[in-house]
Amino acid sequence: MRFAVLVCLVAALLFGASTPLSKVLLDHFGPFTLAGLLYLGAALGVAPFSFRGGTPALRRDPRQRRRLLSTVLFGGVLGPVFLLLGLREAQAASVALWLNGETVATALLGWAFFHEHMDRRTLLAIGVILGAGILLAVPDGGASLRPGLFVALACLCWGMDNNLTAVITGFTPSQTTLVKGIVAGTANLLIGSLLEPPLPAPNLIAGALAIGAFSYGLSIVLYILGAQHLGATRAQLFFSTSPFLGVLLSWGLLHEPMEAVQLAAG
């Protein structure tokens, strides 16, 4: 039990660290290039766990392949680019808290398109998270509205990704992440090579791949391991600490100022 809790918290820490660490790399990469490297790194991180499991017959089903392709588009191509566009213009701590909007997007899209049930407590939670996001977006007369909208679009894309991933059959989560990482990572890297400056030094490229491998790849594997022992609901409760861990790392590693509005939103 304790081991499973620790595994989920490590997964949350790895995922939460991606926001401040990506903020540092944005000084050297364009958003498309960095998104591509992060997701190629994620593919490297899950590759050792992706060769077993799943159902080959279901993987050949055209409907499942269309769903997988949609998760690649929303979760792997569009989502990370929108996030990095927002992260480039806002403090990493604020962006980490904005990422709670993924929960809102997942719930609303699940209710609207996937017939998920939504009770009063869910609606209350959505309202509180939206209120916190608005508080962060307009602390200084709207100057933070633009990056807030970018992160909201990222959350919307990942919300769709989450709902589509939940109905995919035949692929394990590691296999889905592997495909998403290879296809989306390559696509964004190609776009970046056309629109953005050339790749920087090899050590920075290796750093971006390592962040992707640990924060997007290994984090998923550890979360799944914890969920197998704790159950999905308990595991998600521990994993949901990741935005707050991202805030702490932003304050500690990047020495960003600790703002009252961030404490209130948290």
Residue pairs with C-beta under 8 A, 6 or more apart in sequence:
1 229
1 230
3 229
4 225
4 226
4 229
4 230
4 235
5 226
5 230
5 238
7 222
7 223
7 225
7 226
7 229
8 222
8 223
8 226
8 227
8 230
8 235
8 238
8 239
9 238
9 241
10 222
11 218
11 219
11 220
11 222
11 223
11 226
11 239
11 242
12 219
12 223
12 238
12 239
12 240
12 241
12 242
12 245
13 242
13 245
14 214
14 215
14 218
14 219
14 222
15 215
15 216
15 219
15 239
15 242
15 246
16 96
16 241
16 242
16 243
16 244
16 245
16 246
16 249
17 211
17 214
17 215
17 245
17 246
17 249
18 38
18 211
18 215
18 216
18 246
19 87
19 92
19 95
19 96
19 99
19 246
19 249
19 250
20 92
20 93
20 96
20 246
20 249
20 250
20 253
20 254
21 211
21 215
21 253
22 34
22 38
22 83
22 84
22 87
22 92
22 211
23 87
23 92
23 95
23 250
23 254
24 254
25 34
25 204
25 207
25 208
25 211
26 34
26 84
26 87
26 88
28 200
28 204
29 37
29 192
29 196
29 200
29 204
29 208
30 192
30 195
30 196
30 197
31 81
31 84
31 85
31 88
31 192
31 196
32 81
32 188
32 189
32 191
32 192
32 195
32 196
33 188
33 189
33 192
33 193
33 196
33 199
34 84
34 192
34 208
35 77
35 80
35 81
35 83
35 84
35 184
35 185
35 188
35 192
36 184
36 185
36 186
36 187
36 188
36 189
36 190
36 191
36 192
37 185
37 189
37 205
37 208
37 209
37 212
38 80
38 185
38 208
38 209
38 211
38 212
38 215
38 216
39 76
39 80
39 180
39 181
39 184
39 185
39 188
39 212
39 216
40 181
40 182
40 185
40 186
40 189
40 209
40 212
41 181
41 185
41 208
41 209
41 210
41 211
41 212
41 213
41 216
41 217
42 177
42 180
42 181
42 185
42 212
42 213
42 216
42 217
42 220
43 177
43 178
43 180
43 181
43 182
43 185
43 212
43 217
44 181
44 209
44 212
44 213
44 217
45 212
45 213
45 214
45 216
45 217
45 218
45 220
45 221
46 174
46 177
46 178
46 181
46 217
46 218
46 220
46 221
47 178
49 174
49 221
50 172
50 174
50 175
50 177
50 178
52 172
53 172
53 174
53 175
54 170
54 171
54 172
54 175
55 169
55 170
56 170
57 170
58 64
58 169
58 170
58 171
59 65
59 170
59 171
61 170
64 168
64 169
64 170
64 171
67 164
67 167
67 168
68 168
68 171
68 176
68 179
70 160
70 164
71 161
71 164
71 165
71 168
71 176
71 180
72 179
72 180
72 183
72 184
73 184
74 157
74 158
74 160
74 161
74 164
75 157
75 158
75 160
75 161
75 162
75 165
75 180
75 184
76 161
76 180
76 181
76 183
76 184
76 185
76 187
76 188
77 184
77 187
77 188
78 153
78 154
78 157
79 154
79 157
79 158
79 161
80 154
80 184
80 188
81 154
81 188
82 150
82 151
82 153
82 154
82 157
83 95
83 99
83 150
83 151
83 154
85 147
85 150
86 95
86 98
86 147
86 148
86 149
86 150
86 151
86 154
87 95
87 147
87 151
88 147
89 146
89 147
89 150
90 98
90 144
90 147
90 148
90 151
91 250
91 256
91 259
91 262
92 246
92 249
92 250
92 254
92 256
93 246
93 247
93 250
93 251
93 256
93 258
93 259
93 262
94 136
94 144
94 147
94 262
94 265
95 147
95 151
95 246
96 243
96 244
96 246
96 247
96 250
97 132
97 133
97 136
97 243
97 244
97 247
97 262
97 265
97 266
98 133
98 136
98 137
98 148
98 151
98 152
98 155
99 151
99 154
99 155
99 242
99 243
99 246
100 129
100 132
100 133
100 243
101 129
101 130
101 133
101 151
101 152
101 155
102 154
102 155
102 158
102 159
102 162
103 125
103 129
103 240
104 126
104 129
104 130
104 155
104 159
105 155
105 156
105 158
105 159
105 160
106 158
106 159
106 162
106 163
107 116
107 118
107 122
107 125
107 126
107 159
108 126
108 159
109 156
109 159
109 160
109 163
110 116
110 118
110 159
110 163
111 117
111 118
113 163
114 163
114 166
114 167
116 163
132 264
132 265
132 266
133 148
133 152
133 265
135 261
135 264
135 265
136 144
136 148
136 261
136 262
136 265
137 144
137 145
137 148
137 149
138 144
138 145
139 259
139 261
165 173
165 176
168 176
171 179
173 220
173 224
174 220
174 221
174 224
177 216
177 217
177 220
181 212
181 216
181 217
185 212
199 205
223 235
223 239
226 235
226 238
226 239
227 235
227 236
230 238
244 266
247 262
247 266
250 256
251 258
